[in-house]
């Protein structure tokens, strides 16, 4: 089991999510709950496809942190 960082962002029409360590894997939806479900399915499908084609599954390397700033 591996953990991939997923970025979830508000868009002008709803929500979007993507996995920086898996280029091309992104989804859109009307709610955060929907994009969380869809991105998990998209990642699983993408990894399955890579394996079926004999390609290497990239290691997750992206991380995140927060910084506090005064404004």
mmCIF file of the N, C-alpha and C atoms, coordinates in Angstrom:
data_MODEL
# 
_entry.id   MODEL 
# 
loop_
_atom_site.group_PDB 
_atom_site.id 
_atom_site.type_symbol 
_atom_site.label_atom_id 
_atom_site.label_alt_id 
_atom_site.label_comp_id 
_atom_site.label_asym_id 
_atom_site.label_entity_id 
_atom_site.label_seq_id 
_atom_site.pdbx_PDB_ins_code 
_atom_site.Cartn_x 
_atom_site.Cartn_y 
_atom_site.Cartn_z 
_atom_site.occupancy 
_atom_site.B_iso_or_equiv 
_atom_site.pdbx_formal_charge 
_atom_site.auth_seq_id 
_atom_site.auth_comp_id 
_atom_site.auth_asym_id 
_atom_site.auth_atom_id 
_atom_site.pdbx_PDB_model_num 
ATOM 1   N N  . UNK A 1 1  ? 0.840   -1.176 0.000   1.00 0.00 ? 1  UNK A N  1 
ATOM 2   C CA . UNK A 1 1  ? 0.000   0.000  0.000   1.00 0.00 ? 1  UNK A CA 1 
ATOM 3   C C  . UNK A 1 1  ? 0.888   1.242  0.000   1.00 0.00 ? 1  UNK A C  1 
ATOM 4   N N  . UNK A 1 2  ? 0.564   2.190  -0.869  1.00 0.00 ? 2  UNK A N  1 
ATOM 5   C CA . UNK A 1 2  ? 1.322   3.439  -0.939  1.00 0.00 ? 2  UNK A CA 1 
ATOM 6   C C  . UNK A 1 2  ? 0.367   4.610  -0.832  1.00 0.00 ? 2  UNK A C  1 
ATOM 7   N N  . UNK A 1 3  ? 0.870   5.725  -0.324  1.00 0.00 ? 3  UNK A N  1 
ATOM 8   C CA . UNK A 1 3  ? 0.073   6.943  -0.213  1.00 0.00 ? 3  UNK A CA 1 
ATOM 9   C C  . UNK A 1 3  ? 0.574   7.946  -1.237  1.00 0.00 ? 3  UNK A C  1 
ATOM 10  N N  . UNK A 1 4  ? -0.346  8.452  -2.040  1.00 0.00 ? 4  UNK A N  1 
ATOM 11  C CA . UNK A 1 4  ? -0.030  9.493  -3.001  1.00 0.00 ? 4  UNK A CA 1 
ATOM 12  C C  . UNK A 1 4  ? -0.672  10.801 -2.540  1.00 0.00 ? 4  UNK A C  1 
ATOM 13  N N  . UNK A 1 5  ? 0.084   11.876 -2.601  1.00 0.00 ? 5  UNK A N  1 
ATOM 14  C CA . UNK A 1 5  ? -0.455  13.188 -2.284  1.00 0.00 ? 5  UNK A CA 1 
ATOM 15  C C  . UNK A 1 5  ? -1.492  13.553 -3.329  1.00 0.00 ? 5  UNK A C  1 
ATOM 16  N N  . UNK A 1 6  ? -2.627  14.048 -2.875  1.00 0.00 ? 6  UNK A N  1 
ATOM 17  C CA . UNK A 1 6  ? -3.687  14.513 -3.760  1.00 0.00 ? 6  UNK A CA 1 
ATOM 18  C C  . UNK A 1 6  ? -3.989  15.963 -3.399  1.00 0.00 ? 6  UNK A C  1 
ATOM 19  N N  . UNK A 1 7  ? -4.015  16.817 -4.403  1.00 0.00 ? 7  UNK A N  1 
ATOM 20  C CA . UNK A 1 7  ? -4.364  18.219 -4.220  1.00 0.00 ? 7  UNK A CA 1 
ATOM 21  C C  . UNK A 1 7  ? -5.831  18.378 -4.600  1.00 0.00 ? 7  UNK A C  1 
ATOM 22  N N  . UNK A 1 8  ? -6.617  18.963 -3.706  1.00 0.00 ? 8  UNK A N  1 
ATOM 23  C CA . UNK A 1 8  ? -8.028  19.232 -3.965  1.00 0.00 ? 8  UNK A CA 1 
ATOM 24  C C  . UNK A 1 8  ? -8.200  20.747 -3.960  1.00 0.00 ? 8  UNK A C  1 
ATOM 25  N N  . UNK A 1 9  ? -8.770  21.273 -5.040  1.00 0.00 ? 9  UNK A N  1 
ATOM 26  C CA . UNK A 1 9  ? -8.923  22.718 -5.172  1.00 0.00 ? 9  UNK A CA 1 
ATOM 27  C C  . UNK A 1 9  ? -10.336 23.078 -5.621  1.00 0.00 ? 9  UNK A C  1 
ATOM 28  N N  . UNK A 1 10 ? -10.796 24.217 -5.141  1.00 0.00 ? 10 UNK A N  1 
ATOM 29  C CA . UNK A 1 10 ? -12.070 24.774 -5.588  1.00 0.00 ? 10 UNK A CA 1 
ATOM 30  C C  . UNK A 1 10 ? -11.857 25.373 -6.968  1.00 0.00 ? 10 UNK A C  1 
ATOM 31  N N  . UNK A 1 11 ? -12.810 25.133 -7.858  1.00 0.00 ? 11 UNK A N  1 
ATOM 32  C CA . UNK A 1 11 ? -12.746 25.729 -9.194  1.00 0.00 ? 11 UNK A CA 1 
ATOM 33  C C  . UNK A 1 11 ? -13.984 26.592 -9.400  1.00 0.00 ? 11 UNK A C  1 
ATOM 34  N N  . UNK A 1 12 ? -14.065 27.226 -10.534 1.00 0.00 ? 12 UNK A N  1 
ATOM 35  C CA . UNK A 1 12 ? -15.213 28.097 -10.801 1.00 0.00 ? 12 UNK A CA 1 
ATOM 36  C C  . UNK A 1 12 ? -16.506 27.305 -10.987 1.00 0.00 ? 12 UNK A C  1 
ATOM 37  N N  . UNK A 1 13 ? -16.392 26.012 -11.263 1.00 0.00 ? 13 UNK A N  1 
ATOM 38  C CA . UNK A 1 13 ? -17.580 25.193 -11.508 1.00 0.00 ? 13 UNK A CA 1 
ATOM 39  C C  . UNK A 1 13 ? -17.776 24.065 -10.494 1.00 0.00 ? 13 UNK A C  1 
ATOM 40  N N  . UNK A 1 14 ? -16.918 23.972 -9.503  1.00 0.00 ? 14 UNK A N  1 
ATOM 41  C CA . UNK A 1 14 ? -17.025 22.895 -8.519  1.00 0.00 ? 14 UNK A CA 1 
ATOM 42  C C  . UNK A 1 14 ? -15.697 22.655 -7.846  1.00 0.00 ? 14 UNK A C  1 
ATOM 43  N N  . UNK A 1 15 ? -15.199 21.410 -7.978  1.00 0.00 ? 15 UNK A N  1 
ATOM 44  C CA . UNK A 1 15 ? -13.945 21.015 -7.338  1.00 0.00 ? 15 UNK A CA 1 
ATOM 45  C C  . UNK A 1 15 ? -13.114 20.195 -8.305  1.00 0.00 ? 15 UNK A C  1 
ATOM 46  N N  . UNK A 1 16 ? -11.806 20.220 -8.103  1.00 0.00 ? 16 UNK A N  1 
ATOM 47  C CA . UNK A 1 16 ? -10.899 19.397 -8.901  1.00 0.00 ? 16 UNK A CA 1 
ATOM 48  C C  . UNK A 1 16 ? -9.865  18.791 -7.981  1.00 0.00 ? 16 UNK A C  1 
ATOM 49  N N  . UNK A 1 17 ? -9.310  17.667 -8.417  1.00 0.00 ? 17 UNK A N  1 
ATOM 50  C CA . UNK A 1 17 ? -8.268  16.993 -7.646  1.00 0.00 ? 17 UNK A CA 1 
ATOM 51  C C  . UNK A 1 17 ? -7.276  16.377 -8.615  1.00 0.00 ? 17 UNK A C  1 
ATOM 52  N N  . UNK A 1 18 ? -6.006  16.376 -8.212  1.00 0.00 ? 18 UNK A N  1 
ATOM 53  C CA . UNK A 1 18 ? -4.965  15.743 -9.025  1.00 0.00 ? 18 UNK A CA 1 
ATOM 54  C C  . UNK A 1 18 ? -3.870  15.201 -8.128  1.00 0.00 ? 18 UNK A C  1 
ATOM 55  N N  . UNK A 1 19 ? -3.113  14.263 -8.685  1.00 0.00 ? 19 UNK A N  1 
ATOM 56  C CA . UNK A 1 19 ? -2.013  13.628 -7.964  1.00 0.00 ? 19 UNK A CA 1 
ATOM 57  C C  . UNK A 1 19 ? -0.700  14.045 -8.634  1.00 0.00 ? 19 UNK A C  1 
ATOM 58  N N  . UNK A 1 20 ? 0.073   14.935 -8.005  1.00 0.00 ? 20 UNK A N  1 
ATOM 59  C CA . UNK A 1 20 ? 1.301   15.440 -8.628  1.00 0.00 ? 20 UNK A CA 1 
ATOM 60  C C  . UNK A 1 20 ? 2.308   14.359 -9.033  1.00 0.00 ? 20 UNK A C  1 
ATOM 61  N N  . UNK A 1 21 ? 2.332   13.240 -8.320  1.00 0.00 ? 21 UNK A N  1 
ATOM 62  C CA . UNK A 1 21 ? 3.288   12.180 -8.640  1.00 0.00 ? 21 UNK A CA 1 
ATOM 63  C C  . UNK A 1 21 ? 2.823   11.295 -9.795  1.00 0.00 ? 21 UNK A C  1 
ATOM 64  N N  . UNK A 1 22 ? 1.597   11.518 -10.261 1.00 0.00 ? 22 UNK A N  1 
ATOM 65  C CA . UNK A 1 22 ? 1.048   10.730 -11.363 1.00 0.00 ? 22 UNK A CA 1 
ATOM 66  C C  . UNK A 1 22 ? 0.536   11.695 -12.434 1.00 0.00 ? 22 UNK A C  1 
ATOM 67  N N  . UNK A 1 23 ? 1.437   12.214 -13.260 1.00 0.00 ? 23 UNK A N  1 
ATOM 68  C CA . UNK A 1 23 ? 1.043   13.190 -14.278 1.00 0.00 ? 23 UNK A CA 1 
ATOM 69  C C  . UNK A 1 23 ? -0.119  12.686 -15.133 1.00 0.00 ? 23 UNK A C  1 
ATOM 70  N N  . UNK A 1 24 ? -1.073  13.576 -15.352 1.00 0.00 ? 24 UNK A N  1 
ATOM 71  C CA . UNK A 1 24 ? -2.224  13.245 -16.172 1.00 0.00 ? 24 UNK A CA 1 
ATOM 72  C C  . UNK A 1 24 ? -3.396  12.690 -15.402 1.00 0.00 ? 24 UNK A C  1 
ATOM 73  N N  . UNK A 1 25 ? -3.214  12.410 -14.108 1.00 0.00 ? 25 UNK A N  1 
ATOM 74  C CA . UNK A 1 25 ? -4.302  11.863 -13.298 1.00 0.00 ? 25 UNK A CA 1 
ATOM 75  C C  . UNK A 1 25 ? -4.986  13.021 -12.575 1.00 0.00 ? 25 UNK A C  1 
ATOM 76  N N  . UNK A 1 26 ? -6.189  13.345 -13.033 1.00 0.00 ? 26 UNK A N  1 
ATOM 77  C CA . UNK A 1 26 ? -6.957  14.429 -12.437 1.00 0.00 ? 26 UNK A CA 1 
ATOM 78  C C  . UNK A 1 26 ? -8.436  14.214 -12.665 1.00 0.00 ? 26 UNK A C  1 
ATOM 79  N N  . UNK A 1 27 ? -9.245  14.788 -11.789 1.00 0.00 ? 27 UNK A N  1 
ATOM 80  C CA . UNK A 1 27 ? -10.689 14.632 -11.880 1.00 0.00 ? 27 UNK A CA 1 
ATOM 81  C C  . UNK A 1 27 ? -11.367 15.948 -11.514 1.00 0.00 ? 27 UNK A C  1 
ATOM 82  N N  . UNK A 1 28 ? -12.632 16.071 -11.880 1.00 0.00 ? 28 UNK A N  1 
ATOM 83  C CA . UNK A 1 28 ? -13.447 17.215 -11.492 1.00 0.00 ? 28 UNK A CA 1 
ATOM 84  C C  . UNK A 1 28 ? -14.789 16.696 -10.989 1.00 0.00 ? 28 UNK A C  1 
ATOM 85  N N  . UNK A 1 29 ? -15.444 17.487 -10.145 1.00 0.00 ? 29 UNK A N  1 
ATOM 86  C CA . UNK A 1 29 ? -16.754 17.105 -9.636  1.00 0.00 ? 29 UNK A CA 1 
ATOM 87  C C  . UNK A 1 29 ? -17.411 18.266 -8.937  1.00 0.00 ? 29 UNK A C  1 
ATOM 88  N N  . UNK A 1 30 ? -18.652 18.059 -8.539  1.00 0.00 ? 30 UNK A N  1 
ATOM 89  C CA . UNK A 1 30 ? -19.439 19.124 -7.920  1.00 0.00 ? 30 UNK A CA 1 
ATOM 90  C C  . UNK A 1 30 ? -19.203 19.261 -6.423  1.00 0.00 ? 30 UNK A C  1 
ATOM 91  N N  . UNK A 1 31 ? -18.553 18.277 -5.785  1.00 0.00 ? 31 UNK A N  1 
ATOM 92  C CA . UNK A 1 31 ? -18.301 18.362 -4.346  1.00 0.00 ? 31 UNK A CA 1 
ATOM 93  C C  . UNK A 1 31 ? -16.951 17.740 -4.003  1.00 0.00 ? 31 UNK A C  1 
ATOM 94  N N  . UNK A 1 32 ? -16.457 18.084 -2.828  1.00 0.00 ? 32 UNK A N  1 
ATOM 95  C CA . UNK A 1 32 ? -15.196 17.521 -2.346  1.00 0.00 ? 32 UNK A CA 1 
ATOM 96  C C  . UNK A 1 32 ? -15.321 16.004 -2.223  1.00 0.00 ? 32 UNK A C  1 
ATOM 97  N N  . UNK A 1 33 ? -16.446 15.542 -1.698  1.00 0.00 ? 33 UNK A N  1 
ATOM 98  C CA . UNK A 1 33 ? -16.641 14.107 -1.524  1.00 0.00 ? 33 UNK A CA 1 
ATOM 99  C C  . UNK A 1 33 ? -16.565 13.366 -2.854  1.00 0.00 ? 33 UNK A C  1 
ATOM 100 N N  . UNK A 1 34 ? -17.170 13.943 -3.878  1.00 0.00 ? 34 UNK A N  1 
ATOM 101 C CA . UNK A 1 34 ? -17.149 13.313 -5.200  1.00 0.00 ? 34 UNK A CA 1 
ATOM 102 C C  . UNK A 1 34 ? -15.731 13.242 -5.745  1.00 0.00 ? 34 UNK A C  1 
ATOM 103 N N  . UNK A 1 35 ? -14.968 14.354 -5.680  1.00 0.00 ? 35 UNK A N  1 
ATOM 104 C CA . UNK A 1 35 ? -13.616 14.310 -6.250  1.00 0.00 ? 35 UNK A CA 1 
ATOM 105 C C  . UNK A 1 35 ? -12.691 13.407 -5.448  1.00 0.00 ? 35 UNK A C  1 
ATOM 106 N N  . UNK A 1 36 ? -12.909 13.283 -4.149  1.00 0.00 ? 36 UNK A N  1 
ATOM 107 C CA . UNK A 1 36 ? -12.087 12.353 -3.365  1.00 0.00 ? 36 UNK A CA 1 
ATOM 108 C C  . UNK A 1 36 ? -12.319 10.915 -3.815  1.00 0.00 ? 36 UNK A C  1 
ATOM 109 N N  . UNK A 1 37 ? -13.563 10.576 -4.048  1.00 0.00 ? 37 UNK A N  1 
ATOM 110 C CA . UNK A 1 37 ? -13.885 9.222  -4.518  1.00 0.00 ? 37 UNK A CA 1 
ATOM 111 C C  . UNK A 1 37 ? -13.327 9.002  -5.920  1.00 0.00 ? 37 UNK A C  1 
ATOM 112 N N  . UNK A 1 38 ? -13.533 9.996  -6.792  1.00 0.00 ? 38 UNK A N  1 
ATOM 113 C CA . UNK A 1 38 ? -13.090 9.860  -8.178  1.00 0.00 ? 38 UNK A CA 1 
ATOM 114 C C  . UNK A 1 38 ? -11.570 9.795  -8.309  1.00 0.00 ? 38 UNK A C  1 
ATOM 115 N N  . UNK A 1 39 ? -10.838 10.585 -7.510  1.00 0.00 ? 39 UNK A N  1 
ATOM 116 C CA . UNK A 1 39 ? -9.377  10.568 -7.643  1.00 0.00 ? 39 UNK A CA 1 
ATOM 117 C C  . UNK A 1 39 ? -8.818  9.243  -7.144  1.00 0.00 ? 39 UNK A C  1 
ATOM 118 N N  . UNK A 1 40 ? -9.414  8.673  -6.106  1.00 0.00 ? 40 UNK A N  1 
ATOM 119 C CA . UNK A 1 40 ? -8.965  7.357  -5.637  1.00 0.00 ? 40 UNK A CA 1 
ATOM 120 C C  . UNK A 1 40 ? -9.157  6.327  -6.745  1.00 0.00 ? 40 UNK A C  1 
ATOM 121 N N  . UNK A 1 41 ? -10.324 6.337  -7.381  1.00 0.00 ? 41 UNK A N  1 
ATOM 122 C CA . UNK A 1 41 ? -10.596 5.414  -8.482  1.00 0.00 ? 41 UNK A CA 1 
ATOM 123 C C  . UNK A 1 41 ? -9.643  5.658  -9.654  1.00 0.00 ? 41 UNK A C  1 
ATOM 124 N N  . UNK A 1 42 ? -9.377  6.928  -9.963  1.00 0.00 ? 42 UNK A N  1 
ATOM 125 C CA . UNK A 1 42 ? -8.483  7.264  -11.076 1.00 0.00 ? 42 UNK A CA 1 
ATOM 126 C C  . UNK A 1 42 ? -7.060  6.780  -10.808 1.00 0.00 ? 42 UNK A C  1 
ATOM 127 N N  . UNK A 1 43 ? -6.580  6.950  -9.579  1.00 0.00 ? 43 UNK A N  1 
ATOM 128 C CA . UNK A 1 43 ? -5.237  6.491  -9.221  1.00 0.00 ? 43 UNK A CA 1 
ATOM 129 C C  . UNK A 1 43 ? -5.155  4.973  -9.332  1.00 0.00 ? 43 UNK A C  1 
ATOM 130 N N  . UNK A 1 44 ? -6.144  4.280  -8.794  1.00 0.00 ? 44 UNK A N  1 
ATOM 131 C CA . UNK A 1 44 ? -6.146  2.812  -8.872  1.00 0.00 ? 44 UNK A CA 1 
ATOM 132 C C  . UNK A 1 44 ? -6.165  2.339  -10.324 1.00 0.00 ? 44 UNK A C  1 
ATOM 133 N N  . UNK A 1 45 ? -6.989  2.964  -11.148 1.00 0.00 ? 45 UNK A N  1 
ATOM 134 C CA . UNK A 1 45 ? -7.075  2.599  -12.560 1.00 0.00 ? 45 UNK A CA 1 
ATOM 135 C C  . UNK A 1 45 ? -5.748  2.870  -13.268 1.00 0.00 ? 45 UNK A C  1 
ATOM 136 N N  . UNK A 1 46 ? -5.143  4.006  -12.978 1.00 0.00 ? 46 UNK A N  1 
ATOM 137 C CA . UNK A 1 46 ? -3.873  4.382  -13.609 1.00 0.00 ? 46 UNK A CA 1 
ATOM 138 C C  . UNK A 1 46 ? -2.768  3.381  -13.245 1.00 0.00 ? 46 UNK A C  1 
ATOM 139 N N  . UNK A 1 47 ? -2.680  3.032  -11.980 1.00 0.00 ? 47 UNK A N  1 
ATOM 140 C CA . UNK A 1 47 ? -1.660  2.071  -11.535 1.00 0.00 ? 47 UNK A CA 1 
ATOM 141 C C  . UNK A 1 47 ? -1.904  0.710  -12.175 1.00 0.00 ? 47 UNK A C  1 
ATOM 142 N N  . UNK A 1 48 ? -3.147  0.284  -12.232 1.00 0.00 ? 48 UNK A N  1 
ATOM 143 C CA . UNK A 1 48 ? -3.485  -0.987 -12.872 1.00 0.00 ? 48 UNK A CA 1 
ATOM 144 C C  . UNK A 1 48 ? -3.068  -0.979 -14.343 1.00 0.00 ? 48 UNK A C  1 
ATOM 145 N N  . UNK A 1 49 ? -3.321  0.125  -15.023 1.00 0.00 ? 49 UNK A N  1 
ATOM 146 C CA . UNK A 1 49 ? -2.946  0.245  -16.432 1.00 0.00 ? 49 UNK A CA 1 
ATOM 147 C C  . UNK A 1 49 ? -1.425  0.208  -16.621 1.00 0.00 ? 49 UNK A C  1 
ATOM 148 N N  . UNK A 1 50 ? -0.699  0.914  -15.755 1.00 0.00 ? 50 UNK A N  1 
ATOM 149 C CA . UNK A 1 50 ? 0.765   0.882  -15.834 1.00 0.00 ? 50 UNK A CA 1 
ATOM 150 C C  . UNK A 1 50 ? 1.274   -0.546 -15.702 1.00 0.00 ? 50 UNK A C  1 
ATOM 151 N N  . UNK A 1 51 ? 0.760   -1.263 -14.736 1.00 0.00 ? 51 UNK A N  1 
ATOM 152 C CA . UNK A 1 51 ? 1.202   -2.652 -14.495 1.00 0.00 ? 51 UNK A CA 1 
ATOM 153 C C  . UNK A 1 51 ? 0.856   -3.554 -15.675 1.00 0.00 ? 51 UNK A C  1 
ATOM 154 N N  . UNK A 1 52 ? -0.347  -3.395 -16.223 1.00 0.00 ? 52 UNK A N  1 
ATOM 155 C CA . UNK A 1 52 ? -0.763  -4.214 -17.365 1.00 0.00 ? 52 UNK A CA 1 
ATOM 156 C C  . UNK A 1 52 ? 0.139   -3.997 -18.580 1.00 0.00 ? 52 UNK A C  1 
ATOM 157 N N  . UNK A 1 53 ? 0.690   -2.792 -18.699 1.00 0.00 ? 53 UNK A N  1 
ATOM 158 C CA . UNK A 1 53 ? 1.561   -2.467 -19.835 1.00 0.00 ? 53 UNK A CA 1 
ATOM 159 C C  . UNK A 1 53 ? 3.040   -2.641 -19.509 1.00 0.00 ? 53 UNK A C  1 
ATOM 160 N N  . UNK A 1 54 ? 3.319   -3.231 -18.353 1.00 0.00 ? 54 UNK A N  1 
ATOM 161 C CA . UNK A 1 54 ? 4.702   -3.503 -17.979 1.00 0.00 ? 54 UNK A CA 1 
ATOM 162 C C  . UNK A 1 54 ? 5.504   -2.265 -17.629 1.00 0.00 ? 54 UNK A C  1 
ATOM 163 N N  . UNK A 1 55 ? 4.819   -1.195 -17.295 1.00 0.00 ? 55 UNK A N  1 
ATOM 164 C CA . UNK A 1 55 ? 5.505   0.053  -16.936 1.00 0.00 ? 55 UNK A CA 1 
ATOM 165 C C  . UNK A 1 55 ? 5.665   0.145  -15.423 1.00 0.00 ? 55 UNK A C  1 
ATOM 166 N N  . UNK A 1 56 ? 6.666   0.882  -15.023 1.00 0.00 ? 56 UNK A N  1 
ATOM 167 C CA . UNK A 1 56 ? 6.959   1.036  -13.606 1.00 0.00 ? 56 UNK A CA 1 
ATOM 168 C C  . UNK A 1 56 ? 5.974   2.011  -12.965 1.00 0.00 ? 56 UNK A C  1 
ATOM 169 N N  . UNK A 1 57 ? 5.503   1.681  -11.781 1.00 0.00 ? 57 UNK A N  1 
ATOM 170 C CA . UNK A 1 57 ? 4.645   2.582  -11.016 1.00 0.00 ? 57 UNK A CA 1 
ATOM 171 C C  . UNK A 1 57 ? 5.564   3.539  -10.263 1.00 0.00 ? 57 UNK A C  1 
ATOM 172 N N  . UNK A 1 58 ? 5.412   4.853  -10.488 1.00 0.00 ? 58 UNK A N  1 
ATOM 173 C CA . UNK A 1 58 ? 6.314   5.792  -9.819  1.00 0.00 ? 58 UNK A CA 1 
ATOM 174 C C  . UNK A 1 58 ? 6.125   5.790  -8.304  1.00 0.00 ? 58 UNK A C  1 
ATOM 175 N N  . UNK A 1 59 ? 7.209   5.989  -7.611  1.00 0.00 ? 59 UNK A N  1 
ATOM 176 C CA . UNK A 1 59 ? 7.156   6.106  -6.160  1.00 0.00 ? 59 UNK A CA 1 
ATOM 177 C C  . UNK A 1 59 ? 6.591   7.472  -5.791  1.00 0.00 ? 59 UNK A C  1 
ATOM 178 N N  . UNK A 1 60 ? 5.760   7.521  -4.766  1.00 0.00 ? 60 UNK A N  1 
ATOM 179 C CA . UNK A 1 60 ? 5.291   8.827  -4.305  1.00 0.00 ? 60 UNK A CA 1 
ATOM 180 C C  . UNK A 1 60 ? 6.452   9.605  -3.697  1.00 0.00 ? 60 UNK A C  1 
ATOM 181 N N  . UNK A 1 61 ? 6.671   10.822 -4.156  1.00 0.00 ? 61 UNK A N  1 
ATOM 182 C CA . UNK A 1 61 ? 7.766   11.635 -3.641  1.00 0.00 ? 61 UNK A CA 1 
ATOM 183 C C  . UNK A 1 61 ? 7.311   13.015 -3.191  1.00 0.00 ? 61 UNK A C  1 
ATOM 184 N N  . UNK A 1 62 ? 6.127   13.424 -3.588  1.00 0.00 ? 62 UNK A N  1 
ATOM 185 C CA . UNK A 1 62 ? 5.642   14.757 -3.256  1.00 0.00 ? 62 UNK A CA 1 
ATOM 186 C C  . UNK A 1 62 ? 5.101   14.767 -1.829  1.00 0.00 ? 62 UNK A C  1 
ATOM 187 N N  . UNK A 1 63 ? 5.411   15.849 -1.111  1.00 0.00 ? 63 UNK A N  1 
ATOM 188 C CA . UNK A 1 63 ? 4.884   16.008 0.240   1.00 0.00 ? 63 UNK A CA 1 
ATOM 189 C C  . UNK A 1 63 ? 4.304   17.400 0.373   1.00 0.00 ? 63 UNK A C  1 
ATOM 190 N N  . UNK A 1 64 ? 3.731   17.670 1.512   1.00 0.00 ? 64 UNK A N  1 
ATOM 191 C CA . UNK A 1 64 ? 3.119   18.968 1.732   1.00 0.00 ? 64 UNK A CA 1 
ATOM 192 C C  . UNK A 1 64 ? 3.414   19.454 3.141   1.00 0.00 ? 64 UNK A C  1 
ATOM 193 N N  . UNK A 1 65 ? 3.320   20.733 3.289   1.00 0.00 ? 65 UNK A N  1 
ATOM 194 C CA . UNK A 1 65 ? 3.462   21.349 4.611   1.00 0.00 ? 65 UNK A CA 1 
ATOM 195 C C  . UNK A 1 65 ? 2.722   22.682 4.587   1.00 0.00 ? 65 UNK A C  1 
ATOM 196 N N  . UNK A 1 66 ? 2.465   23.197 5.743   1.00 0.00 ? 66 UNK A N  1 
ATOM 197 C CA . UNK A 1 66 ? 1.853   24.507 5.871   1.00 0.00 ? 66 UNK A CA 1 
ATOM 198 C C  . UNK A 1 66 ? 2.847   25.462 6.525   1.00 0.00 ? 66 UNK A C  1 
ATOM 199 N N  . UNK A 1 67 ? 2.781   26.710 6.168   1.00 0.00 ? 67 UNK A N  1 
ATOM 200 C CA . UNK A 1 67 ? 3.570   27.747 6.830   1.00 0.00 ? 67 UNK A CA 1 
ATOM 201 C C  . UNK A 1 67 ? 2.621   28.863 7.255   1.00 0.00 ? 67 UNK A C  1 
ATOM 202 N N  . UNK A 1 68 ? 2.894   29.428 8.400   1.00 0.00 ? 68 UNK A N  1 
ATOM 203 C CA . UNK A 1 68 ? 2.076   30.560 8.876   1.00 0.00 ? 68 UNK A CA 1 
ATOM 204 C C  . UNK A 1 68 ? 2.718   31.859 8.443   1.00 0.00 ? 68 UNK A C  1 
ATOM 205 N N  . UNK A 1 69 ? 1.881   32.771 7.968   1.00 0.00 ? 69 UNK A N  1 
ATOM 206 C CA . UNK A 1 69 ? 2.358   34.100 7.588   1.00 0.00 ? 69 UNK A CA 1 
ATOM 207 C C  . UNK A 1 69 ? 1.380   35.136 8.159   1.00 0.00 ? 69 UNK A C  1 
ATOM 208 N N  . UNK A 1 70 ? 1.919   36.251 8.560   1.00 0.00 ? 70 UNK A N  1 
ATOM 209 C CA . UNK A 1 70 ? 1.074   37.340 9.053   1.00 0.00 ? 70 UNK A CA 1 
ATOM 210 C C  . UNK A 1 70 ? 0.629   38.199 7.878   1.00 0.00 ? 70 UNK A C  1 
ATOM 211 N N  . UNK A 1 71 ? -0.638  38.559 7.904   1.00 0.00 ? 71 UNK A N  1 
ATOM 212 C CA . UNK A 1 71 ? -1.113  39.506 6.883   1.00 0.00 ? 71 UNK A CA 1 
ATOM 213 C C  . UNK A 1 71 ? -2.236  40.337 7.446   1.00 0.00 ? 71 UNK A C  1 
# 
